[in-house]
Amino acid sequence: MTNQTDNRVVAFIPVRGGSKSIPLKNIKKIAGKPLVQWTLEAAAAAKCIDAVYLATDSAEIRTIVEGLHIPKVTVMGRSPETATDQASTESALLEFCENQLFSHVYLIQATSPLLTAKDLDDAWQAYRNSDDDAVLSVVRQKRFLWESTADGVRPVNYDPASRPRRQDFDGHLVENGAFYVSSRERVLSSQCRISGRIGLYEMAEESYFEIDEPSDWVIVEGLLKRSSAYSPPNLSNIQMLVMDCDGVLTDAGMYYGEHGEAFKKFNTRDGKGVELLRKAGLKTALLTGEDTPPAKRRAEKLQIDYVITGATDKAKDLQKLSELSGVDPAQMAYIGDDINDLPAIALCGFSACPGDAMSAVKAEVDVVLDVKGGDGAVRAFADLILKHV
């Protein structure tokens, strides 16, 4: 139990690392940001919320979220029992309520990125000015509902003999899963996220969509890109290019001499790209899992500013690079080609991959280049950055 005062209003966002339909969906980029960042920023910007807690069982998610440096946000662990496929969200919420002191809690789901700070603040005002014990978010759907019966089917919310026009139809309210607010006391006593007299807060129609399946992702990303919260990558803010080595600066081939000595093939055009970036005032870095003489010699030849080899956790190593260089990850551009690059890609402000990168990487980056690794991919990415510097 903490020693914090008990009159705070907090937000609680539980996220697991074990999503099956969309692996690691909570940190997969959507409209330029990791999915969970959208709700974290909304909660942090809400005036009614004093602190935001994200609970996760994933070290990778923890690293990504902590690297975002969002005010008010604290990352905490959750027990394995609350993070299984079968565990309920209530189990994570109850664990949180039992171990923290506060007055009221917003349970927020990361799969609802269309949530805004205004929604949270307006809902709080409505809640505090009512006799409600809890409030949940809903959206109005103007659909005609039917249900099966022993005698066939029957309409639920309209009369087919007097079918209303859409503009004259009130429709029905659907729980959209964006947020639930209640007191800590009620959550613990009822063992439920909402109880007692329950009120509703109606959100915008497009907030109906939650991200559970890949098809939801496509729809919600389009909606986010049209929202006022969306800001496309600003390449003029980029101060550093971070490069993987194998599959980016090289063609990912492994060449051996007759005595077992290893060789790698680099491309001179990439060297010119690094030179042009340096002349434009940008820093460069090599972040690679390799720890071989060829990679180090190439970095030295290109006068790359920072070299981190033997990287096994690229998110953590990127944070180290940020501390060394004074450049925030949001001001870094990253180019990688394989799944071990994904944690770093999620942190950086802009990202690209060669045209022959793994499909999982192509799905995450901002730009898929039309050249292969070792064929001038770094030069192509450098040219793109330099157009906006």
N, C-alpha and C positions, 0 to 999 in steps of 0.2 A: 504494500500500500504506500502511495506517495504521501508527502507532507504538503502537497499543494492545497490551496484554498478550494472550497467546494462549491463556489458560486460561478465557476467558469462554464461557458458553452463550448463544447468541443465537437470536432468532426472526426469520425472513425471510418477509415477506408480499408477493408480487408482485401488483400490480393494474394492469390496463390501462384506458385510457379508451375503447377501441374495441369494447366489447361489442356484439354484433349482436342477440342475442335479446331482451335488456333493456338499452336504451341507458343508459350510465353507471350500471349497476346497482350498482357498488361504493359509490357515494355516494347511491343512492336510499334513502329512509327505509323501514325495515321495523321494525314495532313501536316506532316513535318515534325510531329512531336510523339514521344512515347504515349500510348493510350492513356495511362494513368496520370500523365502530366496535366491533361485537360481538367479533370475533376480536382486534382490537387490545387491547381491555380485558382479554380473557381472558389473552392473552400477557403483558401488562404486570403483571397481578395474580399470575402464576405465580412462586413463590419461586425456582424453579430457573433462571429466565431472567434474565440480567443486562441485556440490551438488546434492543430490538425495532426492526427496520428494515423500513420499507415502501418498496418500489421502484415508481415509477410513471412513465409517459411523459406524464401529464396534469397540466397546470398547475392545472386546476380541482380535481382530486382532491388535489393537494398543498395547495392553499389550505384545502380543507375539513378535511383531516386535521390540518394544523398548527393550525387554529383550535379543534380539540378539546382541545388541551393535555393529552394523556394522558402520564403519567410514563413514562420509559424509551423513548419512541417517537421515532425519527429518520426523517424523510422524505428519500429519496434518489432520484436519477434512474435511469433505465435506458436503455440504448442502443436506438435505433429497431429494430435487428435482432432484439432480444429481445421486442419488443412488437407484432409483426405477428400477423395471424390464424393464420399458419402456424407461428409460433415456438413451441417447446416450453417448458414451465415449467423444464425442465432448463437451457435456455440462459440464463435469467435467474438461476437459482441458481448456475450455474457462474461467470457474470460477477461475482456478488456474492462468491463464495468466493475468486476470484482477486484481489479488490481489498480484502479485509478479513481481519484476523487474529482468530481465535477458535479454540476447541477443538471445539465441537459446535454444530450448527445444527438448529433446528426449522424445517422448511419447512411453513408454514401457509397454507391456502387461505381467502380471504375469503368464499367461497361456502358455508362451513360455519359459520354463526353460532351453532349449538348447542354448539360447543366451549366448555369451561369451563377455568378455571385449575386446578381439581382434576384434570381429565383430564391436563393437561400435567405437573403435579407428580407424580401417581401413575405416569404413564408413565415419567418420568425415574427414579424410584426403582426401578421394575421393570427398566429398562434397565441402570442402574448395578449392580444386584444379579445380573445375568445374564452369560452369555458372548456375548450378541448383539452384532453389529456395527452393527445398525440396527433401528429399530422403526417400524412403521406402525400407524395407527389402523384398526380394523375394527368392524363391527357384525354381530350374529348375526341371520340371517334364517331363519325357519322356513317356507320355501317348498319345494315339490316341484319339482325341476328336471328338464327333459327336453332331449334334443338330437336333431337330425336325423342320420340315417345313410343309407347307400345302400339299406337295406332298410326305411326308414320312420323311426320315432322310437323312442327308448328312454329309460327313466328314468335319471337320473344319481345321485341321492342317496337313493333309497328303493326298496322292493319293493312294487309295486302289490298283490301277493297278500297282503301283510302290512302294510297301510297303518298307520303309527304314529299315535297320538294326539298332538296338539300338545304336551301337557305331557311326553310321553315321547320327543319328537323333538329331537335336538341341533341340527338345522338345518345351516346352512353359514355361513361367515364371509365377509363382503363388505367390500372396501376402500371406506371412506366418504370418503376424500379430505381428512379434516380436518387431519391432520398426519403428518409423517415426520421422524424424528430420526436423525442419523448424525454421524460426525465430519467435520470439514472435509477432513482428509487422505483419507478414503475417497471423499467426493464427488468430489474432484479426480482421484483415481487411477482411479476407475471411470467417471467422467463420468455418474454416475447418482445419483438422490436416495437410493437404498438399495442396499446390496450386502453381500456376505459372508453371514454367518449372520444371518437376519432373524427378529425377534420380532414379536409382535402385542400390541396393547393394545386390549381390547374396550371400546367406548363404549356408551352407552345406546341402546336400540333406535330411538328417534325420530331419532337422529343419522344415520340412513341417508340422509336427504334432503339433497341438495346443491341449490343454486339455480342452475339452468341455463336453465330455461324459466319463462314467466309462471305456469304451473300450480304449479311448485315454490314460487314466491313465496307463494302463497295458503296452502299447507300449512304452510310453515316459519313464516310470520308467526303463524299460529294457535298453533303449538307454542311460539314465543318468548313469546307473551303469557301462556302458562300456566307459564312457567319462573320459577325463583326470581330470575333475573337481570333480569326485566322490572320496570320501574317506570313506571306511567302518568305522563303530564305533570303536574307539580305547579304549578298556576297560582298558588298562594300565593307562589311564588318569583319570579314575574314582576315586574320592576322598570321595564321600558320597553316601550312599543309603538312598533314601527317600521313606517312606512306607505310603500307606493308611492303615486304620484300618479295618473297616467292609468289608468283602468280600476278604480280603487279609490276615491279621493276624487272622481273624475269618472266620467262614463259612457263614457269613452274616445272621445267624439265630438270632432271638430275643427270649430269654428265660425268663419267669417270674415265680417267686415263688407265693405261695398261698396268700401272702400279697401284691403282685404287685411289689416286688423288681425285678430289671432287672439283668440278668446274660449274660455273653458272654463266648464262648468257644475258648480258645487259644491253640496253639500247641507248645509243648516244643521244637520240632525240629527247629522252627523258632527262639526260644531263643538262641539255639546253633549257628545258622547262624549269628545272630547279634553279639554274643560273638566272633566268628571267624573273622568277619570283623573288630571289635574293636582291636583285637590282631594284625591284619595285618596293623593297622594304619589308617583305614578308619573311617570316622564319620558316624553317623546314625541319621535319623530324622523321626519323625512321623508327618504327615500332614493329618489331618482328619476333616471332617465336624462334627464329633461327639464331644460332650463336656460332657462326662460322667465319673464317677469315675472309672469304670472298665478299660477304655482305658488309663486313666492317671496312674492308679496303674500298669498296664502292662508295660507301658513305663518306669516307675520308676524301676520296677523289672528288666527290661532288660538293664538298664543304657543307655537308648537312649539319645544321646547328645542334641537334640533339639526337642521340642514338641510344635506343633501348633495345637490347637483344635478349634472347631467352625469355621473352614475355609469355607467361602462361595464363595470365588474367589481364586481358587488354583494357578492361574498364578501370581496374585499379592502377595499371601502369599509365593510363592516360591521365588519371588524377595526379600521379607523381609528376608527369610531364607538365601538367598545368602549374603545379607548385614550383617546379624548377624554372619554367619560362615566364610565369606571370600572365600567361594567356588562358583565358577562360575556355573550357571546351566548346561553349556556344560560339566562340570566335575561331574555332578550328574547322578546317575542311579535312575529311578523311577519305582515303581510297584503299579499299581492301577487296578481297575476292572469295574468302571462305568463311565458314560459320564461326570460326574463332574471332573474326573481326566484328561480328554483330554487336557485342556489348559496347565497343568503342563507337561504332556507327550510331548507336542509339544516343550517345552522349554528345556527339559533335553537331555543330550548327549546320553543316552541309556535308553531303557524302556522295561518293560515286564508286563505281566498280567497272572493271574491264568488261568487254563484251562477252568474254568466255568465263565469267565468274559463275559460282554456284547459284542455282535458281533461288535458294533461300536468301542470298545476299541481294540479288536483283530485285527481289520483292520489297526490300527494306530501304535501299538507297534512294537519294533524290534524282540521280542521273545514272543511267546505264550507258557507258561510252560505246562508240561504234568501232573501237579498236581493242585488240586482245592484250592481255598482259605480256610485257616484254616487247611489244610492238609499238610502243610510244603512248601507252595509256596515261602515264603521268604527265607527259607533255600535253596531251589533249585536255586533261583536267586543269593543268596550269593555265593553258590558253583561255579556258572558260572562266576561271577565277580572275585572270588579268583583265578581262573585258569589263569587269565591274569594280575594279580597284581604283 
